[in-house]
Amino acid sequence: MQLDVDRAIETHSEAAFAFLERLVREPSIVGSEQSAMEVFAREVSLLGLEVERLPFASGPLMDDRAGIAPRVEKVTPGRYQVVARTPGDGDLLLLLNGHMDVVPAENPQLWTHPPFEPMRRDGRLYGRGAADMKSGFAVGLLALRAVLDVAPDLFAAKRLGFIAVVEEECTGNGTLRSVSEHGVLAPEVVLLEPTDLGLLVGGVGVMWLDIAIASPSGHAHDAGAHSSAIDKGLRLIEALRAWSEDLGRSEPEPSMATNLNPYALNLGKVQAGDWTSTVPSHATFSVRAGYPRAWTPDKAEAALREVIARFAAQADFPIQPQVSLTGFRARGYLLDGEARLVRDLSAAHYSAHGAAPAVYSLGSTTDARVYLNDFDKPAICFGAVAHDMHGIDESVELQSIVDAAKTLARFILMRFKGEDAQ
């Protein structure tokens, strides 16, 4: 059956690539995911899966488990998520998860090709979201199509689910609400993130902050006599970077020994000033900060606020910086490397490719934390080979979609047939 499923995957690979191209053409940035959701819904319907649209009302959800949704310019009315299930009345045995939201594609003139016009070149598919993580939907659909070809009655007793969520890139509210509001859950979850065909089992805590700096302004002819909000903010950012690096040395993550700093601080956005010949009186710095898995979000927030307040006092800020939370408030997570899910997915990969996959953690986060931390369900990330995620000319290796599907298909057969990988 393993050779049969491989042949089916090869046969359907072009259809999977075309499906991925259709997804990439839909610019599904946060708030505008619905057209891409419909592409997914149509595709899984063609496989005979039952589709349900889960209402996702706009508005923040804020607690220790998620974050507050950042402000976006446009939110599609009647927003929803999509879950597809194999037919039947039984419980889900396995859930596949993917996020439909992608990060913006700023400065499209820097791209070799327009970011939302998919292009194939040199064995890759280019476009915003092609790798992160619309490639995962192609992997999942390709594996499912092949499995149904060779074992059409596989899901007669137990069901498989495949959910497309929103807001993974900024909060995790999509996955959280799919469980807490709609009960979409299974004993095991595979999130089809691009992992370079490795098994991603953990990540650090992540928090988003807006730091608003205010300072008296004045005319540019006497700029030296005035305190620039931009200059003061940049000095504060350097202090936060130094704190982050010290934290990496004092509380290292043993599962991420190769990371120079697992808690890297990133200055993602700056909004400042109102006139070129005026010393700026205001500036807002949007920051992403990592923190140890052992910390709670409350502890991380308190530590960051303390660093900011202490620096402002030492640097004689005329006005205390104002700190607000704007997105992630995510606790770190780690799946036990000896877990059955890790062992069996590794065995499926070995069966498909003759080598064990890498098992690793990153200084970032995924929605796997929601299943692990909040619902005590083992969850793992596995998927294709990505290049330049969140960057210019993002791409995915097309062959890796096929390779990942071969692993995933074997794993699905193992779970639903109750057999070991051959």
Buried (B, 14 or more C-beta within 10 A) or exposed (E): BBEEBBEBBBEBBEBBBEBBBBBBBBBBBBBBBBBBBBBBBEBBEEBEBBBBBBEBEEEEBEEEBBBBBBEEEEBBEEBBBBBBBBEBEEEBBBBBBBBBBBBBBEEBEEBEEBBBBBBBEEEBBBBBBBBBBBBBBBBBBBBBBBBBBBBEEBBEEBBBBBBBBBBBBBBBBBBBBBBBBBEBBBBBBBBBBBBBBBBBBBBBBBBBBBBBBBBEBBEEEEBEEBBBBBBBBBBBBEBBBEBBBEBBEEBBBEBBEEBEBBBBBBBEEBEBBEEEEBBBBBBBBBBBBBBBBEBBBEBBBEBBBEBBBEBBEEEEBEBEBEBEBBBBBBBBBBBEBEBEBBEBBBBBBBBBEEEEBEBBBBBBBBBBBBBBBBBEBBBBBBBBBBBBBBBBBBBBBBEBBBBBBBBBBBBBBBBBEEEEBE
